Amino acid sequence: MLIKKLITIGLTYGIFTTVSAGDLQAPEVNMADYSSDLTGLERSIPKLKTAFIDTAPADRKDGIPVGEIDVIKESLQQLALEIADNQHTPYDSLLIAQNNKLVFESYYSLGRVNFPHPQASASKAYTALAIGRAIQLGYLTMEDLDKPVTSLLKGLDRTKLVKGADLVTLNHAMSMQSGIRIDEKKRDALLENPEHLTGKKLAQIYLSHSKPITSESQTYLYQGSDPMIAMLVLDAVVTGSASDFIKEELLEKMGIDNYHWKEAVSGVPQAGSRAMMTSRSMVKWGTLVLNKGRWNGDQLIPEAFIAKATGKVAVPTDDEFDYTNFSYGYFFWRTPLKVGDKKYIAKFGWGGGGQYVMAIEDLNLVIAVTGHRDDDKTLGLIEQRILPAFALSI
């Protein structure tokens, strides 16, 4: 069936119906029941019986301009219907913004317009942007990215630091190249005692119990220590706590008030995961990156930092995943996606289960995806089904 311009689709699984725009409202969940326990909501939220697909999203007065796709693309609408019909990895939402306007909004399964969805490792990208905000405000400088984190984490017991600890910089930590190497069993045992994890004690553990750190060991390794060190540095340099800083200087600036970011025992936000954001808030994060750190005319994050964070700093490696054509910046991934003979660079935060916050500058696109299963084929769908709908029209 052809989805016409300016209509909203109500799709009950197996039964297709169309209604006029405005007759359907994006599905919501009663957040009042979970004001203090969003993880409880995550566990108990029922699956949608009716998918919601909107080609002319409503203005929710949330700071996101809305528009509509100039020409409704059949490939995009067909993909949405296939997702609703469970023909792909289970997705909870797919949102697309073009030219800084939300033009496509859809929710499936566990997706709700007001539900802060677990971000998994996409949280790391938000951690990097928080560091960028600290640089914009003068708590750090771009030059500090190449200084030892030990010089920024005041109060460490230097007598216990492992040899080479001073080699670790923010640049290393945010590109997963710290060189910290701790035996898994030893690490788990060290992290069992909460008394040893408060404040900078967590950084002390990482930098005291690693094997000696050398320039040879400072190669890419995806691990939890590196983002936590970055977050601990943020907490050490800003006024107040890292949690308050992120809330007041970043989230509130972007009009994000419906979120949850679990704190670690150390007292700082879990840098590697545990953030929860609505799909529309994910669009805001992507828009911030697309616009090179600017939000509503204000430079929240230095353009130079955005370029570095979304550029090529490290080459990811993993025995279980083919990272050919991938590169890694500051907790951001980067890969070319091909449409015909042309390649478009995708820069994105990426979380397990299918969480994506993606910016594609050459198409002026932001794509936000949430899901809840690990057999993730999202990049292929974006390349084969979504990008052609926009690339071939410009």
MARMI-68863 format. One record per residue (C-alpha): residue in three letters; chain; x, y, z. Coordinates in pm, 1 decimal, padded with zeros to 6 digits, always signed. Example, Ala and Ser with C-alpha at 12.3 -4.5 7.8 and 13.67 -1.06 7.14 Angstrom:
2
PT volum rogu       px       py       pz
PT   ALA    A +01230.0 -00450.0 +00780.0
PT   SER    A +01367.0 -00106.0 +00714.0
//
This chain:
394
PT volum rogu       px       py       pz
PT   MET    A +00000.0 +00000.0 +00000.0
PT   LEU    A +00119.7 +00350.1 -00073.9
PT   ILE    A +00150.3 +00583.7 +00220.0
PT   LYS    A +00040.6 +00929.0 +00108.4
PT   LYS    A +00191.7 +01254.6 +00220.0
PT   LEU    A +00053.1 +01404.6 +00541.9
PT   ILE    A -00106.3 +01093.9 +00684.6
PT   THR    A -00031.5 +00887.3 +00990.2
PT   ILE    A -00034.5 +00510.4 +00970.0
PT   GLY    A -00204.2 +00296.2 +01228.6
PT   LEU    A -00082.7 -00058.3 +01173.9
PT   THR    A -00231.5 -00338.6 +01379.0
PT   TYR    A -00013.5 -00638.9 +01313.9
PT   GLY    A -00154.0 -00818.6 +01013.4
PT   ILE    A -00417.0 -00546.3 +00949.8
PT   PHE    A -00329.1 -00222.9 +00768.6
PT   THR    A -00532.6 +00092.3 +00808.6
PT   THR    A -00473.8 +00457.8 +00722.6
PT   VAL    A -00615.9 +00761.0 +00898.0
PT   SER    A -00583.0 +01135.4 +00855.2
PT   ALA    A -00288.3 +01308.6 +01016.7
PT   GLY    A -00368.7 +01415.3 +01369.9
PT   ASP    A -00625.3 +01138.4 +01429.1
PT   LEU    A -00360.1 +00922.8 +01592.8
PT   GLN    A -00121.7 +01025.0 +01868.8
PT   ALA    A +00223.4 +00877.3 +01914.4
PT   PRO    A +00204.9 +00598.7 +02174.7
PT   GLU    A +00299.6 +00692.9 +02529.3
PT   VAL    A +00349.5 +00518.3 +02859.7
PT   ASN    A +00239.9 +00653.7 +03196.4
PT   MET    A +00569.2 +00785.8 +03331.5
PT   ALA    A +00413.3 +00889.8 +03662.5
PT   ASP    A +00412.7 +00526.3 +03769.5
PT   TYR    A +00788.2 +00505.1 +03723.2
PT   SER    A +00914.5 +00846.5 +03831.1
PT   SER    A +01188.7 +00695.2 +04043.9
PT   ASP    A +01247.1 +00362.7 +03871.7
PT   LEU    A +01278.6 +00380.1 +03496.5
PT   THR    A +01448.3 +00040.9 +03495.7
PT   GLY    A +01121.7 -00095.7 +03630.7
PT   LEU    A +00946.3 +00055.3 +03332.9
PT   GLU    A +01196.0 -00110.5 +03101.5
PT   ARG    A +01109.9 -00449.2 +03250.4
PT   SER    A +00731.6 -00410.0 +03251.9
PT   ILE    A +00643.7 -00201.3 +02946.5
PT   PRO    A +00404.2 -00402.5 +02725.6
PT   LYS    A +00463.0 -00448.7 +02355.2
PT   LEU    A +00260.8 -00227.6 +02125.1
PT   LYS    A -00029.4 -00398.7 +01955.4
PT   THR    A -00034.2 -00125.9 +01693.7
PT   ALA    A +00275.6 +00014.4 +01527.0
PT   PHE    A +00289.3 +00390.1 +01483.1
PT   ILE    A +00437.1 +00529.2 +01160.5
PT   ASP    A +00422.7 +00900.8 +01088.9
PT   THR    A +00552.1 +01075.8 +00777.3
PT   ALA    A +00460.1 +01420.0 +00912.1
PT   PRO    A +00557.0 +01413.8 +01283.0
PT   ALA    A +00366.6 +01628.8 +01529.7
PT   ASP    A +00523.6 +01934.1 +01691.1
PT   ARG    A +00546.6 +01833.8 +02057.9
PT   LYS    A +00696.8 +02168.3 +02164.4
PT   ASP    A +01009.9 +01982.0 +02271.9
PT   GLY    A +01262.9 +02187.1 +02077.3
PT   ILE    A +01261.0 +01964.3 +01769.4
PT   PRO    A +01140.5 +02135.7 +01450.3
PT   VAL    A +00921.3 +01907.7 +01241.2
PT   GLY    A +00854.9 +01878.7 +00872.9
PT   GLU    A +00769.2 +01620.1 +00613.9
PT   ILE    A +00954.4 +01434.3 +00345.1
PT   ASP    A +00907.4 +01620.2 +00018.9
PT   VAL    A +00829.8 +01300.1 -00165.9
PT   ILE    A +00722.1 +00999.6 +00039.6
PT   LYS    A +00967.9 +00723.6 -00043.5
PT   GLU    A +00814.3 +00384.0 -00110.0
PT   SER    A +01128.1 +00200.5 +00003.2
PT   LEU    A +01116.5 +00375.1 +00341.2
PT   GLN    A +00749.4 +00315.6 +00398.2
PT   GLN    A +00788.4 -00048.0 +00297.1
PT   LEU    A +01075.0 -00092.9 +00542.8
PT   ALA    A +00860.2 +00050.2 +00822.7
PT   LEU    A +00580.8 -00191.5 +00741.8
PT   GLU    A +00825.6 -00482.3 +00736.1
PT   ILE    A +00960.7 -00380.8 +01078.4
PT   ALA    A +00605.8 -00365.2 +01208.9
PT   ASP    A +00545.0 -00710.1 +01065.6
PT   ASN    A +00848.1 -00849.3 +01253.9
PT   GLN    A +01045.0 -00921.6 +00937.2
PT   HIS    A +01363.3 -00767.9 +01078.2
PT   THR    A +01556.1 -00744.1 +01403.6
PT   PRO    A +01306.8 -00632.8 +01672.1
PT   TYR    A +01310.6 -00254.3 +01663.7
PT   ASP    A +01140.9 -00018.0 +01905.1
PT   SER    A +01175.7 +00305.1 +01709.9
PT   LEU    A +01307.7 +00457.4 +01390.2
PT   LEU    A +01325.4 +00836.2 +01355.3
PT   ILE    A +01478.2 +01041.9 +01075.5
PT   ALA    A +01554.2 +01413.4 +01064.8
PT   GLN    A +01647.3 +01589.6 +00743.3
PT   ASN    A +01771.3 +01947.7 +00721.5
PT   ASN    A +01727.0 +01981.8 +01100.5
PT   LYS    A +01360.7 +01882.2 +01088.7
PT   LEU    A +01208.2 +01557.3 +01210.1
PT   VAL    A +01039.7 +01411.2 +00901.7
PT   PHE    A +00981.1 +01046.3 +00994.0
PT   GLU    A +00882.6 +00900.1 +01330.3
PT   SER    A +00786.0 +00542.6 +01406.4
PT   TYR    A +00743.8 +00322.1 +01713.1
PT   TYR    A +00711.7 -00054.1 +01742.3
PT   SER    A +00709.6 -00320.4 +02011.7
PT   LEU    A +00856.0 -00154.2 +02327.5
PT   GLY    A +00885.1 +00190.2 +02170.6
PT   ARG    A +00701.3 +00492.5 +02312.7
PT   VAL    A +00745.3 +00859.1 +02232.3
PT   ASN    A +00801.7 +00944.2 +02601.1
PT   PHE    A +00991.9 +00629.0 +02701.0
PT   PRO    A +01362.8 +00682.1 +02777.4
PT   HIS    A +01504.7 +00378.0 +02603.4
PT   PRO    A +01822.7 +00207.5 +02732.2
PT   GLN    A +02113.6 +00332.8 +02523.9
PT   ALA    A +02367.4 +00063.4 +02609.6
PT   SER    A +02708.8 +00166.7 +02474.2
PT   ALA    A +02569.3 +00467.0 +02287.7
PT   SER    A +02605.0 +00623.3 +02634.9
PT   LYS    A +02977.4 +00642.9 +02565.5
PT   ALA    A +02916.2 +00893.9 +02286.4
PT   TYR    A +02725.0 +01118.3 +02527.8
PT   THR    A +03018.6 +01093.9 +02768.7
PT   ALA    A +03250.5 +01220.9 +02496.0
PT   LEU    A +03018.7 +01512.7 +02419.3
PT   ALA    A +03011.7 +01601.3 +02789.2
PT   ILE    A +03390.9 +01627.4 +02778.6
PT   GLY    A +03349.8 +01853.9 +02477.2
PT   ARG    A +03110.4 +02074.7 +02671.2
PT   ALA    A +03367.6 +02106.1 +02951.1
PT   ILE    A +03620.8 +02222.4 +02694.4
PT   GLN    A +03378.2 +02481.8 +02556.0
PT   LEU    A +03331.3 +02621.9 +02906.1
PT   GLY    A +03703.0 +02629.9 +02986.1
PT   TYR    A +03721.8 +02350.3 +03241.9
PT   LEU    A +03948.0 +02169.1 +02999.0
PT   THR    A +04132.4 +02266.1 +02681.2
PT   MET    A +04192.4 +02081.1 +02357.1
PT   GLU    A +04555.7 +02058.6 +02467.9
PT   ASP    A +04445.4 +01876.6 +02784.5
PT   LEU    A +04333.1 +01585.7 +02567.3
PT   ASP    A +04699.5 +01493.5 +02528.9
PT   LYS    A +04797.7 +01542.3 +02893.9
PT   PRO    A +04823.1 +01247.6 +03136.9
PT   VAL    A +04493.6 +01182.5 +03312.6
PT   THR    A +04699.2 +01147.9 +03630.4
PT   SER    A +04764.1 +01523.1 +03610.1
PT   LEU    A +04389.6 +01589.2 +03596.1
PT   LEU    A +04288.7 +01343.0 +03867.6
PT   LYS    A +04427.6 +01515.1 +04174.8
PT   GLY    A +04480.5 +01309.2 +04488.0
PT   LEU    A +04586.1 +00977.6 +04335.7
PT   ASP    A +04839.6 +00780.5 +04537.2
PT   ARG    A +05127.7 +00797.9 +04293.7
PT   THR    A +05330.9 +00543.1 +04489.7
PT   LYS    A +05082.8 +00275.7 +04383.2
PT   LEU    A +05048.4 +00367.8 +04017.7
PT   VAL    A +05166.4 +00106.3 +03772.4
PT   LYS    A +05467.8 +00181.3 +03556.2
PT   GLY    A +05354.8 +00381.5 +03254.2
PT   ALA    A +05036.7 +00516.1 +03414.8
PT   ASP    A +05140.0 +00867.9 +03314.6
PT   LEU    A +05121.5 +00765.6 +02948.8
PT   VAL    A +04741.4 +00747.4 +02961.8
PT   THR    A +04575.6 +01061.6 +02822.5
PT   LEU    A +04213.9 +01153.3 +02760.8
PT   ASN    A +04288.6 +01102.2 +02393.5
PT   HIS    A +04384.0 +00742.7 +02473.2
PT   ALA    A +04094.1 +00679.7 +02709.0
PT   MET    A +03825.3 +00815.0 +02476.3
PT   SER    A +03957.3 +00616.0 +02181.2
PT   MET    A +03985.8 +00289.8 +02379.1
PT   GLN    A +04364.4 +00300.9 +02360.1
PT   SER    A +04453.3 +00354.9 +02726.9
PT   GLY    A +04680.5 +00051.7 +02736.8
PT   ILE    A +04523.2 -00055.4 +03066.4
PT   ARG    A +04529.3 -00433.2 +03082.7
PT   ILE    A +04389.7 -00612.4 +03387.4
PT   ASP    A +04321.2 -00983.6 +03405.9
PT   GLU    A +03945.0 -01033.6 +03393.6
PT   LYS    A +03920.4 -01236.4 +03713.9
PT   LYS    A +04144.0 -00994.3 +03899.3
PT   ARG    A +03941.7 -00699.3 +03772.8
PT   ASP    A +03611.5 -00855.7 +03878.9
PT   ALA    A +03751.3 -00924.7 +04225.9
PT   LEU    A +03875.7 -00567.0 +04259.7
PT   LEU    A +03540.0 -00425.6 +04158.0
PT   GLU    A +03345.2 -00634.1 +04410.6
PT   ASN    A +03420.5 -00408.3 +04707.1
PT   PRO    A +03214.6 -00086.1 +04684.6
PT   GLU    A +03434.5 +00085.9 +04944.0
PT   HIS    A +03724.4 +00076.0 +04700.3
PT   LEU    A +03526.0 +00227.6 +04413.0
PT   THR    A +03406.2 +00564.5 +04541.1
PT   GLY    A +03532.7 +00885.4 +04384.2
PT   LYS    A +03876.7 +00864.2 +04227.4
PT   LYS    A +03941.1 +00527.5 +04392.6
PT   LEU    A +03808.1 +00358.2 +04079.8
PT   ALA    A +04070.5 +00533.8 +03866.1
PT   GLN    A +04328.8 +00439.1 +04128.0
PT   ILE    A +04231.9 +00073.0 +04084.1
PT   TYR    A +04258.5 +00084.5 +03705.3
PT   LEU    A +04593.0 +00266.0 +03708.6
PT   SER    A +04743.6 +00065.0 +03994.1
PT   HIS    A +04648.1 -00291.1 +03900.8
PT   SER    A +04706.4 -00287.1 +03527.2
PT   LYS    A +05000.8 -00458.2 +03372.3
PT   PRO    A +05275.5 -00205.6 +03293.1
PT   ILE    A +05147.6 +00042.6 +03035.5
PT   THR    A +05368.3 +00099.5 +02734.1
PT   SER    A +05334.3 +00260.2 +02394.5
PT   GLU    A +05304.2 -00096.1 +02257.4
PT   SER    A +05011.1 -00177.5 +02485.9
PT   GLN    A +04828.0 +00143.2 +02393.8
PT   THR    A +04635.3 -00013.7 +02110.7
PT   TYR    A +04260.4 -00038.2 +02065.0
PT   LEU    A +04074.5 -00253.5 +02316.6
PT   TYR    A +03704.4 -00203.3 +02379.4
PT   GLN    A +03671.3 -00209.2 +02758.6
PT   GLY    A +03489.5 -00047.4 +03048.9
PT   SER    A +03787.7 +00116.3 +03217.6
PT   ASP    A +03847.2 +00377.4 +02949.6
PT   PRO    A +03507.6 +00553.5 +02945.1
PT   MET    A +03495.4 +00548.8 +03326.2
PT   ILE    A +03832.8 +00723.1 +03344.5
PT   ALA    A +03701.7 +00990.4 +03106.5
PT   MET    A +03395.2 +01042.1 +03325.0
PT   LEU    A +03607.1 +01057.6 +03642.2
PT   VAL    A +03822.2 +01327.3 +03480.7
PT   LEU    A +03507.9 +01523.7 +03396.1
PT   ASP    A +03391.7 +01492.1 +03755.7
PT   ALA    A +03731.4 +01610.4 +03879.6
PT   VAL    A +03757.2 +01924.8 +03667.9
PT   VAL    A +03406.1 +02073.0 +03661.5
PT   THR    A +03235.0 +02271.2 +03934.7
PT   GLY    A +03006.5 +02036.5 +04126.1
PT   SER    A +02947.7 +01678.8 +04013.1
PT   ALA    A +02966.2 +01530.0 +03665.3
PT   SER    A +02597.9 +01438.5 +03694.6
PT   ASP    A +02494.9 +01797.0 +03768.5
PT   PHE    A +02726.1 +01930.4 +03499.5
PT   ILE    A +02578.0 +01704.6 +03232.0
PT   LYS    A +02226.6 +01791.1 +03343.1
PT   GLU    A +02271.9 +02167.4 +03368.9
PT   GLU    A +02524.0 +02239.3 +03096.4
PT   LEU    A +02420.6 +01993.5 +02828.6
PT   LEU    A +02085.2 +01823.7 +02874.5
PT   GLU    A +01896.4 +02131.2 +02992.7
PT   LYS    A +02054.6 +02338.8 +02717.1
PT   MET    A +01906.5 +02095.0 +02464.0
PT   GLY    A +01569.9 +02071.5 +02636.5
PT   ILE    A +01619.9 +01709.5 +02746.9
PT   ASP    A +01440.4 +01652.8 +03076.7
PT   ASN    A +01299.2 +01303.7 +03032.0
PT   TYR    A +01600.8 +01077.4 +03079.3
PT   HIS    A +01776.8 +00854.4 +03329.0
PT   TRP    A +02149.6 +00799.4 +03368.7
PT   LYS    A +02243.1 +00550.0 +03635.6
PT   GLU    A +02534.9 +00640.9 +03859.8
PT   ALA    A +02818.9 +00402.8 +03929.9
PT   VAL    A +02932.2 +00320.3 +04282.9
PT   SER    A +03205.2 +00578.3 +04226.6
PT   GLY    A +02934.4 +00846.3 +04231.1
PT   VAL    A +02960.1 +00946.8 +03864.6
PT   PRO    A +02732.5 +00847.7 +03574.7
PT   GLN    A +02805.3 +00508.2 +03424.0
PT   ALA    A +03012.8 +00621.3 +03129.6
PT   GLY    A +03005.6 +00299.6 +02931.3
PT   SER    A +02630.8 +00236.8 +02940.3
PT   ARG    A +02320.5 +00282.0 +03158.0
PT   ALA    A +02194.8 +00606.5 +03004.6
PT   MET    A +01829.4 +00608.7 +02898.6
PT   MET    A +01702.6 +00861.0 +02642.3
PT   THR    A +01383.2 +00904.3 +02445.1
PT   SER    A +01412.1 +00852.9 +02070.8
PT   ARG    A +01344.5 +01222.4 +02014.0
PT   SER    A +01626.6 +01309.5 +02253.8
PT   MET    A +01852.2 +01081.9 +02050.2
PT   VAL    A +01762.1 +01293.1 +01746.6
PT   LYS    A +01876.3 +01597.8 +01943.9
PT   TRP    A +02214.5 +01439.5 +02020.5
PT   GLY    A +02256.9 +01351.4 +01654.2
PT   THR    A +02158.3 +01702.8 +01549.7
PT   LEU    A +02419.5 +01847.6 +01786.0
PT   VAL    A +02684.6 +01640.1 +01609.9
PT   LEU    A +02550.1 +01716.1 +01262.1
PT   ASN    A +02564.0 +02088.7 +01337.2
PT   LYS    A +02923.4 +02063.6 +01461.0
PT   GLY    A +02844.4 +02134.2 +01823.6
PT   ARG    A +02591.5 +02412.8 +01772.1
PT   TRP    A +02244.9 +02408.3 +01924.3
PT   ASN    A +01991.5 +02679.9 +01845.9
PT   GLY    A +02272.5 +02913.9 +01745.4
PT   ASP    A +02485.0 +02850.3 +02054.9
PT   GLN    A +02818.0 +02670.3 +02033.0
PT   LEU    A +02775.7 +02409.5 +02307.3
PT   ILE    A +03078.2 +02205.9 +02202.8
PT   PRO    A +03384.5 +02323.8 +02010.2
PT   GLU    A +03371.0 +02242.6 +01641.3
PT   ALA    A +03729.5 +02119.2 +01663.1
PT   PHE    A +03628.5 +01871.1 +01932.3
PT   ILE    A +03336.2 +01738.4 +01726.7
PT   ALA    A +03571.3 +01690.1 +01430.9
PT   LYS    A +03816.1 +01497.1 +01649.2
PT   ALA    A +03550.1 +01294.5 +01831.4
PT   THR    A +03385.7 +01179.3 +01508.5
PT   GLY    A +03709.9 +01145.4 +01311.8
PT   LYS    A +03956.2 +00860.4 +01284.8
PT   VAL    A +04158.7 +00826.9 +01603.9
PT   ALA    A +04181.8 +00447.9 +01631.1
PT   VAL    A +04128.0 +00141.3 +01415.8
PT   PRO    A +03890.3 -00094.9 +01599.2
PT   THR    A +03972.7 -00463.2 +01619.4
PT   ASP    A +03771.9 -00754.6 +01747.8
PT   ASP    A +03806.8 -01127.2 +01685.7
PT   GLU    A +03427.2 -01169.9 +01671.6
PT   PHE    A +03339.6 -00881.4 +01440.8
PT   ASP    A +03465.7 -00764.8 +01103.4
PT   TYR    A +03557.2 -00400.0 +01149.6
PT   THR    A +03682.0 -00352.7 +00794.9
PT   ASN    A +03604.2 +00006.4 +00686.6
PT   PHE    A +03528.3 +00111.4 +01046.6
PT   SER    A +03724.2 +00364.8 +01246.5
PT   TYR    A +03683.4 +00495.4 +01600.0
PT   GLY    A +03702.9 +00849.0 +01735.8
PT   TYR    A +03611.8 +00951.5 +02088.9
PT   PHE    A +03352.2 +00684.8 +02168.1
PT   PHE    A +03204.5 +00750.3 +01822.6
PT   TRP    A +03211.7 +00509.0 +01531.1
PT   ARG    A +03266.3 +00603.2 +01170.6
PT   THR    A +03208.4 +00407.4 +00849.5
PT   PRO    A +03124.2 +00478.5 +00485.0
PT   LEU    A +02782.0 +00371.6 +00359.3
PT   LYS    A +02742.8 +00326.9 -00014.1
PT   VAL    A +02456.4 +00428.2 -00241.2
PT   GLY    A +02532.8 +00347.9 -00601.1
PT   ASP    A +02883.1 +00470.0 -00672.3
PT   LYS    A +02884.7 +00729.2 -00394.2
PT   LYS    A +02991.8 +00685.4 -00034.0
PT   TYR    A +02846.2 +00874.6 +00261.2
PT   ILE    A +03031.5 +00888.4 +00592.2
PT   ALA    A +02814.6 +00784.9 +00887.1
PT   LYS    A +02924.3 +00906.4 +01232.0
PT   PHE    A +02739.1 +00740.7 +01515.9
PT   GLY    A +02705.2 +00640.8 +01875.1
PT   TRP    A +02636.1 +00268.1 +01885.3
PT   GLY    A +02487.4 +00052.8 +02158.5
PT   GLY    A +02424.2 -00319.9 +02180.1
PT   GLY    A +02075.2 -00439.1 +02093.4
PT   GLY    A +02039.7 -00190.8 +01808.7
PT   GLN    A +02083.4 +00160.2 +01952.1
PT   TYR    A +02208.5 +00416.8 +01700.0
PT   VAL    A +02250.1 +00792.6 +01703.9
PT   MET    A +02376.0 +00867.5 +01353.9
PT   ALA    A +02470.4 +01181.9 +01164.9
PT   ILE    A +02538.4 +01182.3 +00790.0
PT   GLU    A +02662.5 +01527.5 +00702.1
PT   ASP    A +02655.8 +01499.2 +00321.0
PT   LEU    A +02283.7 +01420.6 +00331.2
PT   ASN    A +02208.6 +01647.0 +00628.3
PT   LEU    A +02048.7 +01345.4 +00793.9
PT   VAL    A +02011.4 +01230.2 +01152.3
PT   ILE    A +01888.5 +00877.1 +01215.2
PT   ALA    A +01788.8 +00744.1 +01558.1
PT   VAL    A +01716.8 +00376.1 +01610.1
PT   THR    A +01632.3 +00173.7 +01918.9
PT   GLY    A +01595.9 -00202.2 +01944.8
PT   HIS    A +01613.7 -00492.4 +02185.2
PT   ARG    A +01803.5 -00780.0 +02031.0
PT   ASP    A +02167.1 -00844.1 +01944.4
PT   ASP    A +02128.8 -00988.4 +01593.0
PT   ASP    A +02179.9 -00638.1 +01466.0
PT   LYS    A +02168.5 -00573.2 +01091.0
PT   THR    A +02079.2 -00207.1 +01120.2
PT   LEU    A +02370.5 -00063.5 +00924.5
PT   GLY    A +02283.0 -00281.0 +00626.8
PT   LEU    A +01920.8 -00165.0 +00637.0
PT   ILE    A +02025.7 +00198.6 +00663.2
PT   GLU    A +02260.1 +00158.7 +00368.0
PT   GLN    A +02026.4 -00043.8 +00148.7
PT   ARG    A +01681.4 +00085.9 +00237.4
PT   ILE    A +01699.5 +00428.8 +00405.2
PT   LEU    A +01986.1 +00619.1 +00245.3
PT   PRO    A +01873.2 +00560.3 -00114.5
PT   ALA    A +01541.4 +00723.3 -00027.0
PT   PHE    A +01726.6 +01047.0 +00050.4
PT   ALA    A +02046.5 +01025.8 -00155.2
PT   LEU    A +01865.7 +00981.6 -00485.9
PT   SER    A +01651.5 +01290.2 -00430.1
PT   ILE    A +01930.1 +01545.2 -00387.3
//
